[in-house]
């Protein structure tokens, strides 16, 4: 769940009946939304970025999100795309 100045992350591992929740501050301007991604895909993307901060560009929960480092390296224009997954109602 993301809303102005707050990101609430949650993850579930159904195989091992584990779950985790974390709230953090963020810079976000837009309507509040619930959006879900495969955690393995997010970890893979974030593991190749060397920056302390990244930017997520989200349109709505049914469209792909773009992830970019906040500071692009010289002669580089890196953008990664991650598709959302359906949330259970």
Secondary structure as UniProt FT lines:
FT   STRAND          2..3
FT   TURN            4..5
FT   STRAND          6..13
FT   TURN            14..17
FT   STRAND          18..24
FT   HELIX           39..48
FT   STRAND          54..57
FT   TURN            61..62
FT   STRAND          65..69
FT   TURN            74..75
FT   STRAND          80..82
//
